[in-house]
Every structure is written in structure tokens, then in C-alpha cells.
Amino acid sequence: MSRTICVFCASSRWTSQSFLTATDQWIEKLSAMGWGIVYGGGAIGLMGQVSRTARRLSAPLTAVIPRSFIAQGWLDPNVTNVVEVNTLSERKQRMLDLSDVVLILPGGTGTFDELFFAIESKKLAEHPKPIVIANFDGFFNPLIEQFDNMMSCKLINEKHRHIFYVANSVDELLSYISSYNETQYTLTDAEV
């Protein structure tokens, strides 16, 4: 059975070395275990690291990228399986459609948009896929605290806080997805 993981992450050229190293380690382990990778097609930052690591290990790699980004030269020229789309919204949906698991690595506003898209579409039963946040160096701790704050303020249901999983290591990610039960995260109309 072919398994594919969608990786949403930063494409900033100023990404810290510790995030680049962690990305390399996570993608290396996933690739070695036979996971295919779907990512945003960029050549720099964490996106570039995802691409380099997957290609180094000959893992199946698919880039999903808007045509306007290709025109600006942002596509990693070494990726051979490229899905061109028209908009960022189409890109997010296509990446989700092509994958079995969603992995969120550190990133900026684009990555946060992708994270919330994955969470909200899961909440609305548009997909049942596991969503895992890779908490490199505690990067996502403030966001996790904000989710807890939203829950304590009764702005989100407690089940919403458990729509995603926070992993501090790739082994935690693998353990979570191996025991994942999609029905346990199904929300009723009253919970949405």
C-alpha cells in the first residue's frame, strides 16, 4: 500500500539551521519507511530541504505549485513530478487530496493558513486524515496555548483541540498515525 504525507512548511531563505536539520531528519525517516511526499514545490527554506532529502533517498516526491510561482522561478527545478494549479486555495486542496496524512512543519503565515485549512476542513468532515504538528524546538507552543485559551473561553469545542496531534519527534508522529482511528475525531452537528 502506497502511503503519502502532505508537508506544509516554510519557504523562507532565512530559516534557522536547527529547523533545516530537524526537517532533514524527519523526511529522511519517513522516506526510508516508504512514505511518499507531497509538498509545495519550493526550492528554498524548509520546502527546499524537504525536496533535497526526499530526492536524496529516492522517495516519491510530488510538488504542487501555482503557475504564478513557477513563472517567478520558485519551483525546485530538480523535481520531476509537478502538479500545476491556478491558486493557493487550489494548491492546499490538491495537496490534501493527494495525501493520507498532513504534517505541519514550522512556517509563517502561509503555513498557518494551511494548518487552519486542514483543521477546519477536517472539523467540517471534508476529510478524515490525521493532522500532525511537528513542534521543532517548541515553535508551536504559543499556538497550542492559544488553542487551549480558545477552549477555556468556550470559543471552540474540546474535541476541536484534539483534531490535530502535536509531535515532538518523528517517532511520536509514526506512533500516532499507526494507531490513528478516524472515527474518534468525527464531530456531530452539535459539536461543530
Secondary structure, DSSP 8 states (H G I E B T S, - for coil): --EEEEEE----TT--HHHHHHHHHHHHHHHHTTEEEEE--BSSHHHHHHHHHHHHTT--EEEEEEHHHHHTT-B-TT---EEEESSHHHHHHHHHHT-SEEEE-S-SHHHHHHHHHHHHHHHTTS----EEEE-GGGTTHHHHHHHHHHHHTTSS-GGGGGSEEEESSHHHHHHHHHS--GGGG---TTT-
